[in-house]
Amino acid sequence: MNPQVKISLLFCLCFSASLFTIAQSNDSPAGAYQWKKGKTELQNGYVVLKSGKKMEGKISLIGGPTNITEVAYEGEGKDIKFPVGSLKSFGLTDVNPNASTATSGGPINESPENMYEWRSMGIVMGKEIHSTTPRAGYVVLRTGAKYEGELKLRKKAGVLEDIEVKTATGKEKFDAPQVARYGYTVSQEEVQQITLAKQTKSSFPGSISTPSGKMSGEITIVPLPGKRYVERIIFKGPDGKFVDHTPQSISGFNYVNNKGRNVTFTVIDKMFLTEQFNGNTFQVYLNPNPTSINEFATSLAKGAMQVGTSAAATAVVKKDQEKNDYVSNMDSVIRVSSTEELIELRDNLANLAGYNSAQEAIDNSDNESLKANLSALELTIQGRQASSAPGGLLNEEWIIFNKITNEKTIVYKSQYKDQIDVLLMGCDKYLELTKSMQNDLQKWDNLQQAAKLLDSCY
């Protein structure tokens, strides 16, 4: 044979073989296959022939992770070894559609990413460490070994570093490259329920107003520190399930507080606001953004706050030391440190304990001494900031809203009589009342009764 023809033929054969190899497609991440001695374990999967026919059953890859030569198939009564060049594609059917790889060829996460609750563990050698809240799960190693128990992941500088599983016999820890796949054995809904249940330490009997009517259950208000409105509540229904609700999902709610008083919240401007009255013409609700300053309360508070909070904070620390039999100089630190130094100390203590903030540690930690010391620092910091803040304490203001004219009248205790008289004097029914009855309606505690009279009059 002519040498040139021979070379051309050889080139064509090699090129064709290369095309056959490239043409096939592995539809599943490399880490999802369990390799052992030149082949993978049989796993639920499929092959797609060049003709387009899809055959489902079990498959095993032969060769190596970077050099697959054949795909062994079992199913439909057949046992076939396909050269990869004869297949259009192949893959696994039991890999979670939400699975993702941390790095190319790295461990496969078989649970949705939003199920993992990451916490900051501080900075080690210039790199930030995060770990997940332990939850029931599993790890499958590249050797095929599987471990089940409490699963905890750890990242260093945003990259998965290792995985720990607390089994019935002890803790097992694996570096990320050792792991083929991992995930939770609890469902996404179960994790969500656990997370919401943690936030419902203080709940009250009540009901929510939905588009389909009222539903009774238990209400937990998720507070916004320093705000006079609410953006989120957790509702536990008759079926025992917890549901997050915002002003976009319900039109309001009410509950019975510890004093047996019914409290109503309505939705206004995409906020849950406390409501005192809602009639045909008038509605009375709490002003979420008051502007008037309570001069008397401000002068008292600023004089006593800094001294009072420091004393209270020192008492908290000393009481915890006596209770748990230890000695610390935290009370001295509180007395001699600047506010900025106390803030830094507070944040460092919380981070070293694995929490993003002092409040998160106070809410979730089982370490009572840690919580006591953080509470003392928080109390001192807030007292100092409040005593040096410009302005002062704001009044509790209520808005009387006329639904027909869209007029708003703002009332607060120190000026209430003059403010409410503007509305009452325009009502003939008020003018017909005795002087003593008129005086009663001019009292701050009777705002709701005044609103009812106005509603029947205008």
Buried (B, 14 or more C-beta within 10 A) or exposed (E): EEEEEEEEEEEEEEEEEEEBBEBBEBEBBBBBBBBEEEBBEBBEBBBBBEEEEEBBBBBBBBBEEEEBBBBBBBBEEEEBEBBBBBBBBBBBBEBBEBBBBBEEEBBBBBBBEEBBEBBBBEEEEEEBBBBBBBBEBBBBBBEEEEBBBBBBBBBBEEEBBBBBBBEEEEEBEBEBEBBBBBBBEBEEEBBBBBBBBEBBEEBBEBBBBBEEEEBEBBBBBBEEEEEBBBBBBBBBEEEEBBBBBBBEBBEBBBBEEEEEEEBBBBBBEEBBBBBBBBBEBBBBBBBBEBEBEBEEBBEEBBEEBBEBBBEBBBEBBBEBBEEEEEEEEBBEBBEEBEBEEBBEBBBEBBBEBBBBBBBBBBEBBEEEBBBBBBBBBBBBBBBBBBBEEEEBBBBBBBBBBBBEEEEEBBBBBBEBBEBBBEBBEEBEEBEEBEEEEBEBBBBBEBBEBBBBBBBEBB
